[in-house]
């Protein structure tokens, strides 16, 4: 069994050594590490070279793509393996993180895409625990995946079939909002997503996080509702739905294809908005109190 950890690095010298050491301390056998440096102006390349010389990892430098597309490039460039894992450069993983993920994925049918994700332990830059949990759990299905991500991509572990499916998404042509949200949406649409409510890593918060931990407030939900329903430009959910429709629409289950199209095009007329609202109330709001509130707000706009 082989699992390849895909690490997208960018000016990561402050915390990279701790993360690499936690990867090398994994209890799971057969773990390999592939790092893509997304352009550097610090000592990241010296750290990577030192670890590579010890045979601990392989790395290469590429042109600056940004975090999401750098991860997607790693997907394309990685060797064949049974499993893959996304990894940020500034966290610290528990020794059993990958072993637990693989134990939950292995019983599943390997011919179908499968993705594992989990909660995280939030810490400050010095790894002092701020919160034992971060993820606000929601039903794990495609309608919810269209609306928001479930957990950070640094918790994701997925099988070979999922990787092959993800590689069909042309990020260079279509663009993407976030690599992890895109991966979650595709896996939820065509395969199985396994959510583990236990944290198995320290999710480090510091001044340079690309995406960090945050909590939604009533004010932020109101702003989201106004932007989603009445804003002048397409929001991230619309843009992402349109990309999924363009790439996978013909292969989706009919109900998923319809919901994706409604979300991608609902601004075109008021009837389309009403139809989307009805579809979301049926597929999302009943199981998620936050979205029930969001939809109630949208219904009044």
N, C-alpha and C positions, 0 to 999 in steps of 0.2 A: 504494500500500500504506500502511495506517495501523496503527500499534500504539499502544495506550493503556496507559501505566503507571499502575497503581492503587496509590496510596500512602495508607495509613491513619496519620494523625499523632495524637499525644497527648503534650503537654508535651515537644516534641522540640527545643527551641531549641538545646541544646548541640551537636548533631551534624547538624541538618537542612540547614544551608547546604552542607556538604560533600557530602551525598548528592544534593541538588538539582543542584549543579554537575556531579557525575559523570553524572547523567541527561542534562543538557544537552550533555555532551561525547560522547554516544553517536555512533558512526560510522554507525549505521543511519539512513536518511532516513525521514521520516514518523512520528516519535515525538512523541506528545502526553502530557502529564502531567495526571492528575486526582487531586486530594488531598481527602480528607475529614478534617476536624479533629473528633476524637471528644470534644470538650469540652476546654477549655484553662484553665490558670491561670498560664501563663508567656508568653513572647513569641512563641510559635509563629505566632499569627495575624499579627503584624507582619512576620515573615519571609515568610510566604506572600503577604501583600498586596504586599510589595515586588517579589517575583518575578512575581506576576500583573500588576502595573502595567507590567512590561517585556514582557508577552506571553509569558512563559516557561511558564505553567501556568494551570490553572483550579482553584479550590478553593471549598469550601463547609463550613460548620460544621453539625454535627448533635448530637443528644442523645447522651450517653455510652452506648455499646453494648458496649464491650470490643473488644479487637483483632479477634477472629474475626468477630463480627457486623459490625464496621465495614468489614472487607474485603468481606464478603458484600453489604453495602449499596452499596458502590462498584460491585460487579458489576451490581447492578440499575440503578444510576444512570448508568452509562457510556454514551456514544454507540456507534453501530455502528462496528466496525473489523474488520480481518482477524485481528489478534492482540491479546492482552492480557498484561500482566505484573504480578504482585504485587511490591510494593516496601516494605521496611521503612524507617523514617525515619533510622536511625542507621548504615547501612552505607555503603560506597563501592564503586561498580561500575567494573570495567574498561571502557575505551571500546568494546571490541568485544563486550561481553556480549550485548546484544540481537541484534546482527548474526549472531553464531554460533548463537544459539537459533533465529532465524528460518530460517537456512540449513539447519538440521536438521529443522525442521517443514515447510518449503515443499514438499519432494518428496512428502509424504504426501497422501492423499485428503482434501481439505478438507471433504467431506461427513460425515466421521467425526470424533468428538472426538479431539483429540491434545494432549498436554501434554508439555512439555520441562522437565527439572530437571537439576541438576548438583551437583557437589561445591562446597565453599567453602574459602576461605583464612581461617583463624581468626586474628584480631588482638586486641590489647588496645585500650583506649580511645584510645591515641595512634597506632593503626594499626601498631604493631610486630607482626610476624608471630609468632604462637605455634605455628602448625602449618599446613603447606601443604595439608593435607587434613583433613576431619572425617567425611565420610560413610562408614559401614560398609556396603558394597554388599551387596545381597541381590537375588535374582531379582525382576524387575519384573513382577509379576502381581497379580491380585486377591486370591488367598489370602494372600500376604505383606502386601498393603496392609491387609487386615483386622487383621493383628497389629501392624503398626507403620508409621510414616511412613518414607519413604526419605531425603528431603533437605529442607532448609528451604524454606518457601514463598517466600522472597525470591529463589529461583532460578527460580521457575515462570514459564513463558511458555506460552500456550495459544491455540488457534485459536477462531474465532467459534462453531463448532459446540460446542466444549467449554463455552464461556461460556453458550450457550443452555441446555445440559444442567444446568450448575451452578445456573443461576438457577431451575430447577424445584425445587431443594432449599429448603424453607421453613425457614430457620434460626430465624426468630422463633417459629415454632410448635414445631419439633422440637428446637431447641437444637443445639449442636455442641461437640465437644471442642476441636478446632483447625481453623481454616479450611483450612490447607494439607493436613492429613491427610484431611479430608473431600473436598477437590478431588482429591487423589491417588487415593483409593478409588473415587470416581465415574468418573474417567478410566480407571483400570485395569479397572473392571468393564465399561465400555461402549465403550472406545476404545483408543488407543495411548498408551503412556508412553515417551518417549525419554529415556534417562539418559546424561548426559555426565560422565565421570569427572574431567574437568579443571575446576579452579576458575576462575571469571571474575569474582570479586568478593571484597572484604574483608568478612568477617562479624565485625563489631565486638562485642567482649564488654566490658560495663561494668556498673556496679552496678544499672542500671535496666532491663536486658533483660527483656521479658515471657517469652520462651523463649530459652535460650542453649545454647551447646555444652556437652556433658557426655559422660563416658565411663562405660559400665556396668561394674560390678565383679561378682565372683562373689557377693558378699553381696547386691547389688541384684537380681541375677537370681533368687536364692533367695527374696527378699521378693516379687518379681513372681510367682513360681510359687505361693507360698502364697496370695497375694492373689487370683490368677487362679482358682485351683482351689477354695480353701476359705474365702475371705474372706466376711464376713457381708453385704456389699453388692455390688451390681453395679459392676464396674470399667469403665474407659473403653472397652475393646474391646467389652464387652457392650452398653453404652449406645449406642455408635456403630453396632454391627451392628443393633440394634433400630431405630434411626432409618433406616438404609438400607433395611431390610426394609419399614418403613412407607411410605417414599417411592417406592422403586423395585422392591420385591420381585417384583411381577407381570411386570416387564419383563426380569428377569435371566435369564441362561442357567440351565437347571435345576440344574446342579452348583453354580453360584454361589448360587442361591436356597437350596439345601439347606444349604450351608456357612454362609451368613449366618444362617439360622434356627437352626441348631445353636448357633452362637456367641451368639446373642441369648437363647436359652432353655435353655442347658445346665444351669443350676442347678435346674431343676424336678424332676429325678430322677436317680438314679445311672446308669440306662441311657443317658440323654441325654448324661451326661458321658463315658461309654465311647464312644459313637458320635462325639462331637466329637473325642475324643482320636485315634480311628482315622482320622478324616477329616484332621486336622491332620498326623498322621504321614505320610499319603500325599501331601498337597498342599504341605506346608511343610518339614517337618523334613529330608527327604532332601536338600534343596538349601541348607540353612542350618544350620550347625553350632550357632549360638547357640540356635535354636529346638529343635534336636534335644536339647540339654542341658536346656532348659526343659521339654520334654515328658517327658523321662525323670524329672525331678524331680516333675512333676505326677502321673506314673503311680504314684509311691510315696506320695502324700498320701491 
